Amino acid sequence: MYAVISTGGHQLKVTPGATVAIDRLESEVGQELAFGQVLLISKDDGELLAGAPTIAGARVVGVVEGESRGPKIRVFKKKRRKGMRRTKGHRATFTQVRITEIQL
């Protein structure tokens, strides 16, 4: 069984027991999160439930395991023949969530 959820502007395929990294949420370690924007659910028997755009009443429940940081991204801008060069960068923070169940 798996589900496709939408969170933080991204779509993720999740299964029970899997750990996923989502955009940072203000939450404590051990706190339970529920994702209500479920776009698709595939059952064990192969049946697909697709929403238009979401499945009413479906939700995915997970537990926050902590935070992590992604790779450092460097942004370099240059205009030729002008002497203009600028380097900036950032490093995103993610929340690690362990999926516990998919509810219909």
ABEGO torsion letter per residue (X at the ends): XBBBBBBGGBBBBBBBGBBBBBBBBBBBBGBBBBBABBABBBBAAGBBBBBOABBBGBBBBBBBAEBBBBBBBBBBBBBBGAGBBBBBBBBBBBBBBBBABBBX
